[in-house]
Amino acid sequence: ARAAISAPAGSGLQYNSSNGEISVNNGFFRTTFTNQSFTAGVAKTFNRDLGEKLVHVSVYDSNDDLIHAAVSLTDTDNLTITSSDNLTGFAVVVSI
């Protein structure tokens, strides 16, 4: 059965045929930008390089609490985030 399984190249999946283990490369599906700062009302551009325009974006403070921010999905590689407040030390997580 193991010989019949393979992970397509570039799929973000890896298959170990010797033990049957399938693993996921999170970097293929998610990009994290840590220690970010925002100036109130100023859009900041992020190059996420995930190859998909429609993605999920979350902004978290240093306590890992979700923060509301305006997100504009520019194209398949970029997005902008605008916060209504000055923020520092935040993380932005973008995933397919």
C-alpha positions in Angstrom: 0.0 0.0 0.0 2.9 2.4 0.8 4.2 2.0 -2.8 0.9 3.3 -4.1 1.1 6.6 -2.2 3.1 9.6 -3.2 3.0 13.3 -2.4 2.8 15.6 -5.5 5.9 17.7 -5.9 5.3 21.2 -4.6 2.1 20.3 -2.8 3.3 21.1 0.7 3.0 17.4 1.7 5.8 15.0 2.4 5.5 11.2 2.4 8.0 8.9 4.0 7.6 5.5 2.2 9.7 3.6 4.7 7.4 4.3 7.6 4.2 5.5 5.9 4.3 8.9 7.7 2.7 11.8 5.9 3.6 15.3 7.1 2.5 18.8 6.2 4.9 21.7 5.5 3.1 24.5 7.3 5.2 27.1 5.5 3.5 26.1 2.3 0.1 27.0 3.7 0.9 29.7 6.3 3.1 32.7 6.6 3.7 34.4 10.0 5.1 38.0 10.4 6.1 38.5 14.0 7.0 41.6 16.0 5.1 44.0 13.8 4.2 47.6 14.4 1.3 49.6 12.9 0.7 53.3 12.7 -2.9 54.3 13.1 -4.6 54.7 9.8 -1.6 53.8 7.7 -1.8 50.7 5.5 1.1 48.3 5.7 1.9 45.9 2.9 2.8 42.2 3.5 4.2 40.0 0.8 2.8 36.6 1.8 4.0 34.6 -1.3 1.3 31.9 -0.9 0.1 32.1 -4.5 -3.6 32.6 -3.5 -5.5 35.8 -3.4 -8.3 34.7 -1.0 -6.6 33.9 2.3 -7.4 34.1 6.0 -5.6 36.9 7.9 -5.4 37.2 11.7 -3.6 39.8 13.8 -2.6 38.9 17.4 -1.2 41.0 20.2 1.6 39.9 22.5 -1.0 38.0 24.7 -2.1 36.0 21.7 -5.4 37.8 21.7 -7.1 38.5 18.3 -7.1 42.2 17.2 -9.4 43.7 14.7 -7.7 45.3 11.7 -8.8 46.2 8.1 -7.4 43.8 5.5 -7.3 44.4 1.8 -6.3 41.4 -0.4 -4.3 43.1 -3.1 -3.2 40.1 -5.3 -2.0 36.6 -5.0 1.2 37.6 -3.2 0.4 40.8 -1.3 -2.1 42.3 1.1 -2.4 45.4 3.2 -3.4 45.8 6.8 -4.6 49.0 8.4 -5.2 49.4 12.1 -7.2 52.2 13.7 -4.7 52.3 16.6 -0.9 52.5 16.9 0.2 49.0 17.7 3.6 47.4 18.5 4.7 43.8 19.0 2.0 42.2 17.0 1.9 39.0 14.9 0.2 38.7 11.6 -0.7 35.1 10.5 -1.8 34.5 6.8 -3.0 31.1 5.8 -4.7 29.4 2.8 
